[in-house]
């Protein structure tokens, strides 16, 4: 009786142990199976993609410039000297023949006075020589003097006449130099620059003032030599102003300098403004946007983040059936955020736009929510 009871207990303990073992093994198998099933999902990279489309490219370039007058005069004195008077300020409106600056005239006035006295002396000599010649002609007609004596007085008259002519020229030259001590406006306009001040000694030909003629306004820009040909073929340009954010003016290329600046190696270009508003003032900062002439070939524009560089060859990851493959592409000149692809992609293809540096060839990917091939 006791033996049967012990035997029953052993069987019961055996069944319980078997059940516990089965539960443990089942739990382990479930965890292993779950880990195997979930591992691929967590290791497949999650990326963002985009479908590319071709569109016509319109190349534009923007250059900084300054509002200038179409006609500008850089005015110098025709003689050298010390500036004693300046009648204008920067931005002053002036009229033709208005006196702008004046040099010290003392030395030139003394020279003019000396030349005037010399002219008076030669004129007196000429009057005397003319009187003597007239008298000796009458005496010669009466055979009272010889031909040699008449020729002597004729020669004296000729010398006196030449002296008067020389003195007259010197007097006029001195008078002109005295007048040159005053700098006049040669046209109505606005004083755009003052390069010399009172008390400064300037030389003849040295620019002291710049006048911009009233009327037409232009933009002066500097263009690098590699953009010069594109600029010549430009179809149009638009001009914006830093101080006038709501003003856009149409411009046309009027003049391209034949030679580059020796210091900057750029070419000066003048852009004429078509009907600029009166708010456009001289010296304002302007931005000239130039569009290349003609319709260029279509290209695909992609984010710069989609570009994967392998050495010197750029490429993009193309997605097909959630598998990526690296494809070399040819790119153009882009902006800070985007870049045009000139060759290597077709419209409608899907590319990876983020996480490109974590991918490998023929790798499976997962698309982020909202993305689709």
LUMLUMTI-700348 format. One record per residue (C-alpha): x, y negated, z; residue in one letter; residue number from 0. Coordinates in nm, 3 decimals, always signed. Layout:
<sites>
X,Y,Z,A,NUM .
...
</sites>
This chain:
<sites>
+0.000,+0.000,+0.000,X,0 .
+0.281,-0.230,+0.093,X,1 .
+0.474,-0.123,-0.217,X,2 .
+0.185,-0.214,-0.448,X,3 .
+0.160,-0.550,-0.282,X,4 .
+0.528,-0.621,-0.343,X,5 .
+0.505,-0.504,-0.700,X,6 .
+0.213,-0.740,-0.767,X,7 .
+0.402,-1.031,-0.624,X,8 .
+0.701,-0.962,-0.847,X,9 .
+0.481,-0.949,-1.154,X,10 .
+0.321,-1.275,-1.053,X,11 .
+0.656,-1.444,-1.001,X,12 .
+0.775,-1.308,-1.337,X,13 .
+0.476,-1.451,-1.518,X,14 .
+0.526,-1.789,-1.355,X,15 .
+0.897,-1.790,-1.444,X,16 .
+0.819,-1.697,-1.802,X,17 .
+0.563,-1.976,-1.827,X,18 .
+0.811,-2.229,-1.687,X,19 .
+1.079,-2.117,-1.933,X,20 .
+0.834,-2.139,-2.223,X,21 .
+0.739,-2.494,-2.117,X,22 .
+1.102,-2.601,-2.090,X,23 .
+1.195,-2.453,-2.427,X,24 .
+0.888,-2.607,-2.589,X,25 .
+0.971,-2.948,-2.446,X,26 .
+1.330,-2.926,-2.569,X,27 .
+1.218,-2.815,-2.915,X,28 .
+0.965,-3.099,-2.932,X,29 .
+1.226,-3.358,-2.836,X,30 .
+1.477,-3.220,-3.085,X,31 .
+1.216,-3.213,-3.359,X,32 .
+1.102,-3.566,-3.275,X,33 .
+1.461,-3.691,-3.277,X,34 .
+1.529,-3.531,-3.615,X,35 .
+1.212,-3.677,-3.762,X,36 .
+1.271,-4.027,-3.626,X,37 .
+1.644,-4.060,-3.691,X,38 .
+1.620,-4.127,-4.066,X,39 .
+1.368,-4.408,-4.010,X,40 .
+1.588,-4.594,-3.765,X,41 .
+1.901,-4.561,-3.977,X,42 .
+1.747,-4.680,-4.307,X,43 .
+1.825,-5.056,-4.326,X,44 .
+1.543,-5.306,-4.332,X,45 .
+1.596,-5.577,-4.597,X,46 .
+1.412,-5.861,-4.761,X,47 .
+1.367,-5.858,-5.136,X,48 .
+1.242,-6.085,-5.411,X,49 .
+1.124,-6.037,-5.767,X,50 .
+1.317,-6.258,-6.007,X,51 .
+1.173,-6.451,-6.300,X,52 .
+1.346,-6.632,-6.585,X,53 .
+1.282,-7.001,-6.643,X,54 .
+1.426,-7.272,-6.864,X,55 .
+1.720,-7.452,-6.704,X,56 .
+1.745,-7.826,-6.716,X,57 .
+2.096,-7.935,-6.615,X,58 .
+2.112,-8.265,-6.432,X,59 .
+2.402,-8.451,-6.276,X,60 .
+2.391,-8.741,-6.032,X,61 .
+2.649,-9.018,-6.012,X,62 .
+2.680,-9.299,-5.760,X,63 .
+2.711,-9.651,-5.895,X,64 .
+2.661,-10.020,-5.832,X,65 .
+2.428,-10.281,-5.980,X,66 .
+2.628,-10.519,-6.199,X,67 .
+2.546,-10.794,-6.446,X,68 .
+2.579,-10.715,-6.813,X,69 .
+2.784,-11.029,-6.873,X,70 .
+3.048,-11.112,-6.615,X,71 .
+3.312,-11.385,-6.637,X,72 .
+3.631,-11.372,-6.433,X,73 .
+3.736,-11.734,-6.406,X,74 .
+4.098,-11.847,-6.356,X,75 .
+4.258,-12.191,-6.351,X,76 .
+4.448,-12.277,-6.668,X,77 .
+4.725,-12.434,-6.459,X,78 .
+4.885,-12.335,-6.132,X,79 .
+4.858,-12.525,-5.807,X,80 .
+4.716,-12.548,-5.457,X,81 .
+4.340,-12.517,-5.410,X,82 .
+4.203,-12.819,-5.224,X,83 .
+3.828,-12.781,-5.277,X,84 .
+3.573,-12.500,-5.318,X,85 .
+3.215,-12.604,-5.391,X,86 .
+3.043,-12.264,-5.401,X,87 .
+2.981,-11.967,-5.174,X,88 .
+2.936,-11.600,-5.251,X,89 .
+2.592,-11.558,-5.409,X,90 .
+2.555,-11.925,-5.502,X,91 .
+2.357,-12.001,-5.817,X,92 .
+2.548,-12.229,-6.053,X,93 .
+2.478,-12.414,-6.376,X,94 .
+2.690,-12.472,-6.684,X,95 .
+2.971,-12.730,-6.634,X,96 .
+2.926,-12.735,-6.257,X,97 .
+3.258,-12.787,-6.073,X,98 .
+3.337,-12.473,-5.874,X,99 .
+3.693,-12.528,-5.745,X,100 .
+3.963,-12.792,-5.766,X,101 .
+4.342,-12.792,-5.742,X,102 .
+4.557,-13.068,-5.596,X,103 .
+4.574,-13.315,-5.893,X,104 .
+4.854,-13.541,-5.764,X,105 .
+5.143,-13.402,-5.970,X,106 .
+4.927,-13.374,-6.281,X,107 .
+4.798,-13.731,-6.239,X,108 .
+5.153,-13.862,-6.213,X,109 .
+5.250,-13.675,-6.527,X,110 .
+4.945,-13.813,-6.706,X,111 .
+5.030,-14.169,-6.595,X,112 .
+5.389,-14.127,-6.713,X,113 .
+5.271,-13.998,-7.049,X,114 .
+5.030,-14.289,-7.075,X,115 .
+5.311,-14.539,-7.017,X,116 .
+5.531,-14.363,-7.270,X,117 .
+5.251,-14.380,-7.524,X,118 .
+5.207,-14.753,-7.464,X,119 .
+5.580,-14.810,-7.515,X,120 .
+5.590,-14.620,-7.843,X,121 .
+5.282,-14.803,-7.966,X,122 .
+5.458,-15.133,-7.895,X,123 .
+5.763,-15.013,-8.089,X,124 .
+5.538,-14.911,-8.376,X,125 .
+5.371,-15.252,-8.382,X,126 .
+5.710,-15.424,-8.400,X,127 .
+5.837,-15.188,-8.671,X,128 .
+5.520,-15.240,-8.873,X,129 .
+5.555,-15.619,-8.849,X,130 .
+5.921,-15.611,-8.957,X,131 .
+5.844,-15.379,-9.247,X,132 .
+5.565,-15.608,-9.370,X,133 .
+5.793,-15.914,-9.361,X,134 .
+6.080,-15.742,-9.542,X,135 .
+5.848,-15.618,-9.812,X,136 .
+5.755,-15.977,-9.888,X,137 .
+6.123,-16.079,-9.889,X,138 .
+6.212,-15.790,-10.115,X,139 .
+5.935,-15.894,-10.356,X,140 .
+6.101,-16.239,-10.369,X,141 .
+6.444,-16.075,-10.424,X,142 .
+6.562,-16.228,-10.097,X,143 .
+6.681,-15.895,-9.949,X,144 .
+6.829,-15.580,-10.092,X,145 .
+6.663,-15.245,-10.132,X,146 .
+6.887,-15.098,-9.863,X,147 .
+6.763,-15.348,-9.608,X,148 .
+6.401,-15.269,-9.693,X,149 .
+6.467,-14.895,-9.659,X,150 .
+6.623,-14.955,-9.319,X,151 .
+6.306,-15.118,-9.187,X,152 .
+6.091,-14.856,-9.356,X,153 .
+6.286,-14.587,-9.171,X,154 .
+6.246,-14.775,-8.842,X,155 .
+5.871,-14.783,-8.899,X,156 .
+5.858,-14.409,-8.973,X,157 .
+6.055,-14.330,-8.656,X,158 .
+5.823,-14.548,-8.447,X,159 .
+5.517,-14.381,-8.601,X,160 .
+5.653,-14.032,-8.521,X,161 .
+5.729,-14.142,-8.165,X,162 .
+5.372,-14.261,-8.123,X,163 .
+5.238,-13.929,-8.248,X,164 .
+5.463,-13.737,-8.008,X,165 .
+5.369,-13.959,-7.716,X,166 .
+5.001,-13.921,-7.803,X,167 .
+5.031,-13.542,-7.797,X,168 .
+5.211,-13.549,-7.462,X,169 .
+4.951,-13.785,-7.321,X,170 .
+4.664,-13.561,-7.434,X,171 .
+4.840,-13.254,-7.296,X,172 .
+4.889,-13.425,-6.960,X,173 .
+4.528,-13.541,-6.956,X,174 .
+4.413,-13.187,-7.032,X,175 .
+4.624,-13.043,-6.751,X,176 .
+4.478,-13.299,-6.515,X,177 .
+4.131,-13.190,-6.622,X,178 .
+4.233,-12.823,-6.581,X,179 .
+4.272,-12.882,-6.208,X,180 .
+3.892,-12.858,-6.200,X,181 .
+3.731,-12.518,-6.256,X,182 .
+3.394,-12.540,-6.432,X,183 .
+3.117,-12.282,-6.471,X,184 .
+3.109,-12.170,-6.832,X,185 .
+2.752,-12.037,-6.804,X,186 .
+2.458,-12.034,-6.562,X,187 .
+2.474,-11.747,-6.320,X,188 .
+2.557,-11.625,-5.972,X,189 .
+2.892,-11.618,-5.794,X,190 .
+2.967,-11.248,-5.754,X,191 .
+3.321,-11.264,-5.615,X,192 .
+3.559,-11.518,-5.463,X,193 .
+3.924,-11.419,-5.487,X,194 .
+4.098,-11.732,-5.357,X,195 .
+4.046,-11.981,-5.077,X,196 .
+4.130,-12.343,-4.996,X,197 .
+4.501,-12.389,-4.928,X,198 .
+4.605,-12.094,-5.141,X,199 .
+4.854,-12.153,-5.423,X,200 .
+4.746,-11.977,-5.740,X,201 .
+4.914,-11.930,-6.074,X,202 .
+4.771,-12.002,-6.417,X,203 .
+4.550,-11.716,-6.532,X,204 .
+4.492,-11.572,-6.184,X,205 .
+4.124,-11.484,-6.130,X,206 .
+3.973,-11.690,-5.850,X,207 .
+3.597,-11.650,-5.913,X,208 .
+3.362,-11.407,-6.086,X,209 .
+3.031,-11.526,-6.230,X,210 .
+2.752,-11.291,-6.332,X,211 .
+2.527,-11.439,-6.597,X,212 .
+2.158,-11.458,-6.518,X,213 .
+1.946,-11.196,-6.690,X,214 .
+2.019,-10.833,-6.763,X,215 .
+2.124,-10.591,-6.490,X,216 .
+2.327,-10.274,-6.540,X,217 .
+2.464,-9.986,-6.335,X,218 .
+2.835,-9.908,-6.345,X,219 .
+2.930,-9.548,-6.268,X,220 .
+3.251,-9.345,-6.286,X,221 .
+3.235,-9.014,-6.474,X,222 .
+3.499,-8.738,-6.468,X,223 .
+3.645,-8.638,-6.801,X,224 .
+3.491,-8.289,-6.796,X,225 .
+3.140,-8.445,-6.796,X,226 .
+3.206,-8.707,-7.060,X,227 .
+3.081,-8.510,-7.361,X,228 .
+2.762,-8.407,-7.180,X,229 .
+2.705,-8.771,-7.092,X,230 .
+2.739,-8.878,-7.457,X,231 .
+2.466,-8.629,-7.551,X,232 .
+2.241,-8.715,-7.258,X,233 .
+1.877,-8.757,-7.352,X,234 .
+1.775,-8.980,-7.062,X,235 .
+1.870,-9.097,-6.717,X,236 .
+1.683,-9.214,-6.410,X,237 .
+1.814,-9.468,-6.163,X,238 .
+1.724,-9.475,-5.794,X,239 .
+1.832,-9.733,-5.537,X,240 .
+1.938,-9.665,-5.181,X,241 .
+1.777,-9.985,-5.054,X,242 .
+1.457,-9.934,-5.260,X,243 .
+1.344,-9.574,-5.195,X,244 .
+1.020,-9.611,-5.391,X,245 .
+1.177,-9.760,-5.704,X,246 .
+1.282,-9.541,-5.998,X,247 .
+1.399,-9.717,-6.316,X,248 .
+1.465,-9.567,-6.658,X,249 .
+1.814,-9.628,-6.791,X,250 .
+2.005,-9.586,-7.114,X,251 .
+2.377,-9.541,-7.166,X,252 .
+2.512,-9.859,-7.323,X,253 .
+2.888,-9.830,-7.299,X,254 .
+3.152,-9.568,-7.222,X,255 .
+3.506,-9.686,-7.157,X,256 .
+3.751,-9.560,-7.423,X,257 .
+4.022,-9.491,-7.165,X,258 .
+4.022,-9.337,-6.818,X,259 .
+4.127,-9.528,-6.509,X,260 .
+4.496,-9.456,-6.444,X,261 .
+4.431,-9.416,-6.070,X,262 .
+4.103,-9.219,-6.053,X,263 .
+4.118,-9.051,-6.397,X,264 .
+3.750,-9.128,-6.445,X,265 .
+3.572,-9.323,-6.718,X,266 .
+3.368,-9.636,-6.648,X,267 .
+3.015,-9.608,-6.789,X,268 .
+2.754,-9.883,-6.809,X,269 .
+2.383,-9.790,-6.781,X,270 .
+2.134,-10.051,-6.903,X,271 .
+1.815,-10.079,-6.698,X,272 .
+1.478,-10.089,-6.872,X,273 .
+1.251,-10.350,-6.710,X,274 .
+1.402,-10.343,-6.360,X,275 .
+1.193,-10.507,-6.086,X,276 .
+1.316,-10.836,-5.940,X,277 .
+1.397,-10.655,-5.614,X,278 .
+1.702,-10.501,-5.783,X,279 .
+1.990,-10.723,-5.672,X,280 .
+2.354,-10.740,-5.770,X,281 .
+2.578,-10.511,-5.568,X,282 .
+2.306,-10.263,-5.467,X,283 .
+2.404,-9.897,-5.445,X,284 .
+2.239,-9.683,-5.711,X,285 .
+2.217,-9.312,-5.796,X,286 .
+2.204,-9.229,-6.167,X,287 .
+2.060,-8.887,-6.255,X,288 .
+2.151,-8.777,-6.607,X,289 .
+1.971,-8.493,-6.786,X,290 .
+2.164,-8.300,-7.051,X,291 .
+2.024,-8.325,-7.402,X,292 .
+1.835,-8.035,-7.560,X,293 .
+1.677,-7.725,-7.409,X,294 .
+1.924,-7.485,-7.255,X,295 .
+1.896,-7.109,-7.244,X,296 .
+1.667,-6.956,-6.985,X,297 .
+1.823,-6.830,-6.667,X,298 .
+1.720,-6.665,-6.344,X,299 .
+1.769,-6.859,-6.024,X,300 .
+1.839,-6.657,-5.708,X,301 .
+1.919,-6.749,-5.347,X,302 .
+2.289,-6.770,-5.271,X,303 .
+2.231,-6.520,-4.991,X,304 .
+2.152,-6.255,-5.255,X,305 .
+2.498,-6.282,-5.410,X,306 .
+2.745,-6.004,-5.322,X,307 .
+3.106,-6.073,-5.411,X,308 .
+3.336,-5.784,-5.500,X,309 .
+3.677,-5.935,-5.561,X,310 .
+3.631,-6.196,-5.833,X,311 .
+3.316,-6.034,-5.972,X,312 .
+2.979,-6.149,-5.832,X,313 .
+2.693,-5.902,-5.814,X,314 .
+2.344,-5.842,-5.674,X,315 .
+2.174,-5.538,-5.523,X,316 .
+1.892,-5.427,-5.754,X,317 .
+1.610,-5.226,-5.593,X,318 .
+1.434,-4.939,-5.771,X,319 .
+1.219,-4.686,-5.586,X,320 .
+1.361,-4.812,-5.255,X,321 .
+1.715,-4.727,-5.372,X,322 .
+1.973,-5.004,-5.422,X,323 .
+2.244,-5.026,-5.685,X,324 .
+2.505,-5.299,-5.724,X,325 .
+2.498,-5.479,-6.058,X,326 .
+2.760,-5.734,-6.177,X,327 .
+2.615,-6.067,-6.293,X,328 .
+2.733,-6.388,-6.457,X,329 .
+2.644,-6.700,-6.262,X,330 .
+2.644,-7.071,-6.341,X,331 .
+2.681,-7.385,-6.132,X,332 .
+2.415,-7.402,-5.864,X,333 .
+2.311,-7.605,-5.562,X,334 .
+2.372,-7.543,-5.194,X,335 .
+2.085,-7.291,-5.166,X,336 .
+2.038,-7.141,-5.513,X,337 .
+2.249,-7.035,-5.807,X,338 .
+2.152,-6.952,-6.169,X,339 .
+2.221,-6.605,-6.309,X,340 .
+2.307,-6.637,-6.676,X,341 .
+2.348,-6.265,-6.750,X,342 .
+2.304,-5.930,-6.575,X,343 .
+1.943,-5.953,-6.453,X,344 .
+1.609,-5.913,-6.624,X,345 .
+1.290,-6.094,-6.541,X,346 .
+1.069,-5.883,-6.314,X,347 .
+1.348,-5.693,-6.140,X,348 .
+1.364,-5.679,-5.761,X,349 .
+1.680,-5.776,-5.574,X,350 .
+1.788,-5.781,-5.211,X,351 .
+1.803,-6.137,-5.074,X,352 .
+1.927,-6.079,-4.717,X,353 .
+2.162,-5.830,-4.557,X,354 .
+2.355,-5.764,-4.878,X,355 .
+2.685,-5.702,-4.697,X,356 .
+2.543,-5.403,-4.503,X,357 .
+2.443,-5.200,-4.809,X,358 .
+2.621,-4.932,-5.010,X,359 .
+2.564,-4.786,-5.354,X,360 .
+2.255,-4.559,-5.391,X,361 .
+2.146,-4.631,-5.035,X,362 .
+1.782,-4.601,-4.938,X,363 .
+1.623,-4.912,-4.790,X,364 .
+1.307,-5.020,-4.617,X,365 .
+1.122,-5.330,-4.731,X,366 .
+1.028,-5.597,-4.481,X,367 .
+0.660,-5.663,-4.426,X,368 .
+0.514,-5.855,-4.717,X,369 .
+0.789,-5.757,-4.962,X,370 .
+0.718,-5.530,-5.253,X,371 .
+0.891,-5.400,-5.560,X,372 .
</sites>
